[in-house]
């Protein structure tokens, strides 16, 4: 079974943050760690079960490359990427 | 990143787990025919897994409802088996399954042309399979993870096929998905150095057209964005001091 990759967009399917869009910054077994740059910053990601999220798309290539290469990203970059997705559905 | 190195006894358990999975895939391959549903072929897989005294590791994994992912034509991976989805003559069908044997996971996938499939479909299937073998030329101690990824991606691209980027192969052992991620295209960093005792599930997912994919509303099925065919080939591989051991092929 293919694995999802760190750096992808995901939408929460359950909980008080249902329908909210996040970026996956870590995956450990059945859990993912999510950030949105504002309520869930890189310093304190949200831990959620994989089955409670839906991977929806990849984010912009530059940010994705940075995350998947292990380079530092900022909360601003995460916020901007999510805002662009929600606005344009990219 | 914590990539596990399996002990001798763990390697024996992985070998057994993978050998049993090879039997499951053989049963499914022999059963697959036009007119059956994707649910039917899934049940062949599930019943065989249980008959062998093992547990299907896909079932209920993060909520996946079945033992086998059955993905047809433009479905890339994670197709949910259905009693309503009939497999037709000329379809290409990817069967992705795994099992747990005494706590150790195995994972493998095959794509088959059912009945009279087109030459283009058959070529896609064969090239996808060969992508795996191009990749494992570098699945050796001392090579780096990105050597495998680059080899797979370059081979697929040489045929102008699209390489799926959002999904990847993975480490495997006491969990179905372990570190590391194993993408199927070149990365900017060389990745971890491979060591004997690592067990990796390497799985090229290749589209006949664009690499772009869409995630379905069912939360699982991934399809090609342009509707082109997609093929999938996967084995669990043991890194050794010499040539890699393909654990899920029964020699």
HADDOCK unambig.tbl for C-alpha pairs under 7 A between the chains (distance, minus, plus):
assign (segid A and resid 1 and name CA) (segid B and resid 96 and name CA) 6.31 0.50 0.50
assign (segid A and resid 1 and name CA) (segid B and resid 107 and name CA) 6.65 0.50 0.50
assign (segid A and resid 2 and name CA) (segid B and resid 167 and name CA) 5.85 0.50 0.50
assign (segid A and resid 2 and name CA) (segid B and resid 168 and name CA) 5.53 0.50 0.50
assign (segid A and resid 2 and name CA) (segid B and resid 169 and name CA) 5.72 0.50 0.50
assign (segid A and resid 3 and name CA) (segid B and resid 167 and name CA) 5.46 0.50 0.50
assign (segid A and resid 3 and name CA) (segid B and resid 168 and name CA) 5.27 0.50 0.50
assign (segid A and resid 3 and name CA) (segid B and resid 169 and name CA) 6.16 0.50 0.50
assign (segid A and resid 3 and name CA) (segid B and resid 170 and name CA) 6.64 0.50 0.50
assign (segid A and resid 3 and name CA) (segid B and resid 177 and name CA) 6.90 0.50 0.50
assign (segid A and resid 4 and name CA) (segid B and resid 166 and name CA) 6.42 0.50 0.50
assign (segid A and resid 4 and name CA) (segid B and resid 167 and name CA) 4.90 0.50 0.50
assign (segid A and resid 4 and name CA) (segid B and resid 168 and name CA) 6.55 0.50 0.50
assign (segid A and resid 5 and name CA) (segid B and resid 166 and name CA) 6.07 0.50 0.50
assign (segid A and resid 5 and name CA) (segid B and resid 167 and name CA) 6.01 0.50 0.50
assign (segid A and resid 5 and name CA) (segid B and resid 168 and name CA) 6.89 0.50 0.50
assign (segid A and resid 29 and name CA) (segid B and resid 175 and name CA) 6.97 0.50 0.50
assign (segid A and resid 29 and name CA) (segid B and resid 177 and name CA) 6.16 0.50 0.50
assign (segid A and resid 29 and name CA) (segid B and resid 178 and name CA) 6.69 0.50 0.50
assign (segid A and resid 30 and name CA) (segid B and resid 62 and name CA) 6.51 0.50 0.50
assign (segid A and resid 50 and name CA) (segid B and resid 62 and name CA) 5.76 0.50 0.50
assign (segid A and resid 51 and name CA) (segid B and resid 62 and name CA) 4.37 0.50 0.50
assign (segid A and resid 51 and name CA) (segid B and resid 63 and name CA) 5.51 0.50 0.50
assign (segid A and resid 54 and name CA) (segid B and resid 219 and name CA) 5.80 0.50 0.50
assign (segid A and resid 56 and name CA) (segid B and resid 215 and name CA) 6.06 0.50 0.50
assign (segid A and resid 58 and name CA) (segid B and resid 166 and name CA) 6.82 0.50 0.50
assign (segid A and resid 69 and name CA) (segid B and resid 188 and name CA) 6.58 0.50 0.50
assign (segid A and resid 69 and name CA) (segid B and resid 189 and name CA) 6.27 0.50 0.50
